Amino acid sequence: MINVLVELARCEEERQDTRHRLAGDRARLEFLAELGQECAEDAVEAEGEAARSRASLRNQETRIAELETALVRKRAQLAAAGEAKQRQALEREIAALQERIDRDFEEYCRLSGETEHRRDDADRARTDRDDRRLQEDREREAILARRGLLEAAAAEIEQEIARLQDLLPDQIRRHLERLWSKGLQAVVTVSGQACGGCFALLTPQQAIAADQGKDLVRCPSCSRFVVHPPWQ
């Protein structure tokens, strides 16, 4: 019976390790999905900023073109004006238009640089998004392939645990099930003179009995069965 419990301890450790790895893979998949979503949102935001910057630049170009058209018209009027008062008024209008064109051109230069910067940001964001998608696809494929193997291994472990349970007396089997219902590993290995589950100290006699496999030992603290390691 002790040998059966030793095998159960091994199976439970393998089950715990498999569950931990499956949980880690699930968490990794969730993280990859969240990261991919963030990259996609960043790309959309960067593309929106670039589009708004391009629109501002086009509007500025339109304003400058309109002012230059008005300037040409005023200069033509100046050339045709005969009265000094009219010429002075047109000259003031022309000077004001030229100042506005100069200011708007400075703003155009600023917007042009900003547009280029926004375009580069959008390009980088799209590249990051596409690279992230490729990496996510590769990693997801590897995780899903590994998960299939882990799930198959988990099923085999459960079958082996069920087989070993059938070899035990009803009272011990029911005790195992009570511990499992609490989410506990029911059979653990001795660790020095302590229970390998809750690490409570065993009596010297219990520690020796568990280590040598002489008697059935239950931890007085957590009620787990304590056995020697499977390789011993």
KOLMARVEX-85470 format. One line per 2 residues: for each residue x negated, y negated, z negated of C-alpha. Coordinates in Angstrom, 3 decimals. Layout:
% KOLMARVEX-85470
X Y Z; ...
***
This chain:
% KOLMARVEX-85470
0.000 0.000 0.000; -2.840 -2.401 -0.787
-4.315 -1.755 2.654; -0.977 -2.715 4.180
-0.979 -5.954 2.196; -4.540 -6.654 3.327
-3.373 -6.309 6.920; -0.421 -8.551 6.129
-2.791 -11.185 4.776; -4.740 -11.063 8.027
-1.559 -11.322 10.091; -0.249 -14.204 8.016
-3.494 -16.118 8.439; -3.325 -15.539 12.185
0.326 -16.611 12.189; -0.504 -19.764 10.261
-3.367 -20.570 12.622; -1.179 -19.966 15.678
1.603 -22.160 14.307; -0.910 -24.889 13.520
-2.299 -24.780 17.046; 1.178 -24.819 18.578
2.133 -27.793 16.408; -1.075 -29.546 17.444
-0.262 -28.973 21.103; 3.261 -30.323 20.638
1.884 -33.415 18.925; -0.669 -33.861 21.704
2.026 -33.641 24.380; 4.083 -36.260 22.552
1.028 -38.505 22.239; 0.213 -38.129 25.936
3.787 -39.011 26.870; 3.741 -42.090 24.634
0.358 -43.189 25.967; 1.512 -42.684 29.546
4.616 -44.744 28.846; 2.511 -47.534 27.347
0.232 -47.574 30.402; 3.252 -47.662 32.718
4.781 -50.538 30.755; 1.463 -52.405 30.795
1.293 -51.979 34.569; 4.849 -53.285 35.005
4.084 -56.268 32.778; 0.830 -57.036 34.621
2.560 -56.769 37.994; 5.277 -59.128 36.753
2.686 -61.659 35.597; 0.929 -61.415 38.960
4.207 -61.904 40.834; 5.109 -64.963 38.750
1.656 -66.410 39.312; 1.957 -65.885 43.081
5.362 -67.568 43.052; 3.947 -70.575 41.176
1.109 -70.819 43.684; 3.537 -70.723 46.626
5.683 -73.415 45.008; 2.612 -75.566 44.530
1.634 -75.076 48.173; 5.136 -76.145 49.197
4.971 -79.288 47.046; 1.585 -80.262 48.478
2.827 -79.659 52.030; 5.874 -81.850 51.380
3.698 -84.610 49.926; 1.286 -84.413 52.861
4.221 -84.667 55.265; 5.474 -87.723 53.377
1.961 -89.175 53.444; 1.742 -88.783 57.221
5.131 -90.460 57.585; 4.134 -93.389 55.355
0.888 -93.861 57.233; 2.821 -93.972 60.467
5.124 -96.572 58.951; 2.097 -98.555 57.793
0.638 -98.531 61.263; 3.896 -99.913 62.642
4.510 -102.454 59.873; 4.027 -106.075 60.739
4.836 -107.970 57.583; 2.147 -108.218 54.899
4.638 -107.585 52.099; 5.882 -104.430 53.768
2.320 -103.272 54.394; 1.385 -103.824 50.756
4.397 -101.819 49.595; 3.540 -98.977 51.973
-0.103 -99.028 50.897; 0.990 -98.655 47.262
3.255 -95.763 48.198; 0.448 -94.142 50.172
-1.964 -94.521 47.243; 0.595 -93.023 44.857
1.215 -90.109 47.229; -2.508 -89.496 47.560
-2.896 -89.451 43.779; -0.058 -86.948 43.478
-1.609 -84.792 46.186; -4.973 -84.886 44.395
-3.367 -83.920 41.072; -1.298 -81.194 42.678
-4.360 -79.880 44.481; -6.199 -79.606 41.160
-3.231 -77.679 39.812; -3.254 -75.570 42.960
-6.906 -74.673 42.375; -6.123 -73.713 38.787
-3.146 -71.611 39.864; -5.238 -69.995 42.598
-7.811 -68.860 40.036; -5.081 -67.692 37.687
-3.369 -65.784 40.498; -6.601 -64.005 41.352
-7.111 -63.163 37.692; -3.542 -61.857 37.382
-3.980 -59.821 40.539; -7.138 -58.227 39.147
-5.331 -57.495 35.877; -2.489 -55.855 37.787
-4.943 -53.785 39.845; -6.681 -52.596 36.682
-3.373 -51.817 35.001; -2.216 -49.777 38.004
-5.534 -47.945 38.095; -5.323 -47.221 34.365
-1.748 -46.010 34.799; -2.628 -43.732 37.714
-5.739 -42.394 35.968; -3.705 -41.768 32.835
-1.075 -39.892 34.836; -3.702 -37.668 36.419
-5.347 -36.983 33.071; -1.972 -36.392 31.441
-0.939 -33.961 34.183; -4.188 -32.010 33.900
-4.080 -31.882 30.116; -0.377 -31.019 30.040
-0.953 -28.176 32.474; -3.755 -26.808 30.287
-1.666 -27.189 27.125; 1.355 -25.463 28.651
-0.808 -22.593 29.860; -2.372 -22.289 26.411
1.024 -22.552 24.746; 2.261 -19.595 26.747
-0.621 -17.499 25.442; -0.133 -18.742 21.878
3.591 -18.014 21.945; 2.895 -14.516 23.233
0.319 -14.028 20.475; 2.784 -15.359 17.893
5.403 -12.854 19.049; 2.898 -10.001 18.720
1.954 -11.170 15.226; 5.611 -11.248 14.172
6.080 -7.728 15.510; 3.054 -6.521 13.568
4.271 -8.224 10.381; 7.674 -6.570 10.807
5.985 -3.188 11.309; 3.844 -3.621 8.203
6.880 -4.712 6.182; 8.600 -1.456 6.993
5.709 0.412 5.385; 6.236 -1.287 2.023
8.644 -0.479 -0.802; 11.913 -2.425 -0.789
11.068 -4.406 -3.920; 7.772 -5.661 -2.514
9.341 -6.396 0.848; 12.067 -8.477 -0.782
9.451 -10.396 -2.761; 7.560 -11.144 0.446
10.746 -12.438 2.047; 11.439 -14.707 -0.934
7.991 -16.252 -0.604; 8.359 -16.639 3.160
11.736 -18.327 2.690; 9.876 -21.020 0.718
7.444 -21.530 3.573; 4.610 -19.843 1.677
2.016 -17.371 2.826; 3.036 -14.332 0.817
-0.269 -12.439 0.790; -3.551 -14.294 0.313
-7.157 -13.308 -0.236; -9.015 -13.761 -3.484
-11.375 -16.747 -3.551; -14.037 -16.142 -6.170
-11.884 -15.737 -9.264; -8.991 -17.794 -7.912
-5.852 -17.228 -5.894; -6.504 -18.066 -2.264
-3.066 -19.659 -2.004; -2.647 -22.054 -4.928
-6.263 -21.759 -6.206; -5.116 -21.042 -9.736
-7.635 -18.997 -11.724; -6.957 -15.307 -12.118
-7.981 -13.333 -15.152; -11.356 -11.619 -14.720
-9.562 -8.271 -14.567; -7.201 -9.499 -11.868
-10.028 -11.010 -9.822; -11.999 -7.755 -9.963
-8.936 -5.663 -9.129; -8.071 -7.864 -6.163
-11.652 -7.998 -4.902; -12.119 -4.243 -5.139
-8.612 -3.337 -3.992; -7.983 -1.203 -7.044
-4.636 -2.560 -8.178; -1.763 -4.633 -6.858
-2.375 -8.195 -8.069; 0.106 -11.068 -8.134
-0.959 -14.603 -8.916; 0.572 -15.611 -12.264
0.985 -19.167 -10.968; 2.522 -18.868 -7.485
3.530 -15.161 -7.423; 1.665 -14.476 -4.195
0.018 -11.118 -3.742; -3.767 -11.478 -3.923
-5.969 -9.009 -2.031; -9.548 -8.712 -0.853
-10.464 -10.138 2.588; -9.651 -7.877 5.567
-13.321 -7.582 6.559; -14.373 -6.375 3.109
***
